[in-house]
C-alpha cells in the first residue's frame, strides 16, 4: 500500500437553528506520485464543501487519463456512494508509464505511475480488527447521530478510507464510506450525520441493531478482506 492521508473538511456542529447545508465536490484521494498496478487506479471521493447540494460527484465521466499526448477515457468503478475508482482499460497498462488524471483538458488533478503486480490475483490486506461498533443520537433538536467503530489495531499503512457493507457482505457496492484521517487511530466514525452537512445520495445510514461488515481501501483502490458480520449496539 502507498501511504496517503487525506482529511475531508466537515462543518463544525452548530447550535440548533437555521443553517446553510453544505454541498459536495469531487476530491482526488490518491496522492501524486503513487504507483498504480493493474488491479487498482485513482481513488476519488465526494467531500463536503460550501456549494449547492446536488448529485454524487465522485464519478466524473468527463475526466480523462493523459498518457503522453493522448487523452484516454477512464473506467470508473463505484466502491460506495461518494467513492469511486478511476482506471485505464487493462490493455492500456504499461510498466513505468507516467499518466495524469485530468479533471478538465490540460489541467491535472493528479499524476501517477503505472506499475505491474506479477500475480494472477490482487493481494488483499487483512480485514479491519474491530472490537465493537456503537451508535449514539444527540437529541431531536440537534438531529445528530454518530456510529463509531472501535479497533484493536490501527489501519494498515496507506489506508485512505473504510467501507461499510451490509451484514451479507456484498462487495459490489458498499453502503457508505469514511475517509481515514489518521493511520494511528483506533476509533473511526463510520457514519455521522449533522443537520447542516450534505450527505452523499445513496448513502445508507448505520444505526443500532443493524449488522454490517467493514473493509479498508488503500491509495491505489485495493479493497481488503471483510470483517465478519458485526451488530451495532446502542450507547
N, C-alpha and C positions, 0 to 999 in steps of 0.2 A: 504494500500500500504506500501511496505517496502522502507525505504529511501535508495537511491543509487545515486551516482554521478559518471559518467564516461565521460571523455573528450577524443574525438578522436583526435589524433595528425594529423594536417594538415600542408602541406608545406606552408612556408611564401611566398606570391606573390613576384616574381622576375621581373626584368626588361625584356622587350621583347627581345627574343633571344633564342638560343638553351638551352634546359634543359632536365634533365632526368625525365621521367614520373614515378611517384610512382606506386607501385603495391598494392595488397590487401591481408590482412591476417585476419583470424577469431579472435575475441576477446570476451570473456565472459563479459557480461554487468551486469548480476545478481550478487550481492555481496555474498561472502561466509558467511554462517550462516543464509541466508534467509529461511523463511518458505514458502514452495510451496504447494498450495492447489490442489485439483483435477481438477480445471479448468485452471491451469497455468503450468509453467515449468521454464526452464532456458533460458534466452534471450542471443543470440549470434549475434554479428554484424560483418560485413566486414568493416575494417578500413584501411585507407591509411597507407602504410608502404614502406620503401625503398627496394622493391622487384620487380622482373619482373612482369609486368601486366599479368593477367590471368582471369580465370573464377571466378564467385561469390563464395567465400569460406565460406559463413555463414552456409551452410548446409553440415556438415561433417558426411557422413554416417558411417564412421568407429568409431566415438566416441561412448562410451558406459557408461551407468549408472552402478556403482558398489554399490550393496546393500549387506553389509556383505562381504561374499567371492564370491558372484555371480555377474557376469557381464551381464547386460541385454541390449538388443537392444533398441535404442531410437526411439521415434516417433517424426519426425521433421515436423513442420508446418511453411511454409514461411509466414511472415507477410508483407514483402515488399522485393524488390530486395536488398539483403545485410543485411536482418534482419530476424532471424529465432528463433523459439521456440522449445526447446528440452524437451520432457516429456516421462514418462513411460506410458504404457497402463493403463487404468482405474482400472483394477482388481489387478494391482500390487501396488496400493497406500495403505499405512498403516499409521495410526496416530503415529507421533513421530519418524518415522524411519529416520535414517540418511543415506544419499546416496551421492556418489561422481560422478561427471561427469568427465570421463577420456578422454583426447584428444589422449593419447596413453596408452597402457597397463601399469598399475601401476603408471601412472602419473596423478595426479588430477588437473583438470582445475579449479574446484570449488566444494565445499561441501555445501549441503543444507539439510534442514529437511522437510520431508513430513508431511503436516498437513491435515486437513479436514474442509471444509466450509459447515455448516449444512443448505444449501439452495439447492433448485432444479434448480436454475439458477444462473449463475455467476453475482454477483453485479457489476455494472459498475460505473465509475466516470462520472461526467457531462462532456459535450463537452468543448473543449478549448474556452475561451472567446476572440474572435478575433474582433478587430475594423477595421483592413484593412490589405490587402496583396499587396505589391508593388514590382515592378521589375525594375532593372537598368542594363544597359550594359555599360562597360567601354572600348570603342574604339575597332576598328577592329584589331589593332596590338596586344593588350593585350589578346584579345579573352576571356574576363572575364564577367561573369554575376552573378547576385545575386537577389534572391527573398526573401523578408523579411515579416514575419507576425508580426504585432503589436498587443499585447494583452492588455486587460483591467484588467486582473488579472494574477498573475504568475502561473506556473504549480502546480498541486497538489503535496503533499508530496509523495516521492517515484517514481516520474516520471523519466523515463530513456530515452524516445525517443518520437518523434512526427511523426505520419504517415500522409502522403499526399495522398488522394484518388482523383479519378476523380470526377467531379461535380455530377455524378449519385450516388456516394456513395456506390459502390460495395465493401463490406467488405472482400471479399475473398482474395484480394491481393492489397496492396497499390501501388501506382506508384513510391513512393520514401519515404525515412525517413531521419530524422536528430536526432542525439543524443542531449540530453538536458544537457548542462554542468553546468547550474546554476538555482537552483529552485527559485531564486528571480527575474529572468529575466522577462521582459515584451516585449522583442523583440527577435525573433528567425529567423535565416536564414534557410528557409525551403528548398531552393535549391540554391546551389552555384557551379559555375564551373570555374576553373582556368586551363589554358592550360597545366600546369605541374602536375596536380593532376589526379590520376586514378579515373574513375567513375565506379560504380558497374554496370556490364552488366544487361540490363533490366530496368534500371532507366529511368523514363520518366521526362524530364525537365519541369519545371513550369515557363511559361512566361506570359507577359502581354496579357490580352484578354481572358485567359483561366479561367475556373471555376473549383474550387477544394473544397474538404471538408477535415477537419483535425480531428485527434483523438490522444489522449495520449496513451502511453504504459507504464505500471509500471514494476518494477523489477521482478515480477512474470509472466510477459507476458500478463496481462489483458489489453484489449483494451477498451477505454472509448467510450461514445456516440460520434457520429459525429456532427460536426457543420452543420448548413445549408449551401447550396452552396454559395461560395464567389468568386466573379470575381476579378482577379488580375489586378491591374492598373499599368500604366507606370509612373515611377518617373523621 
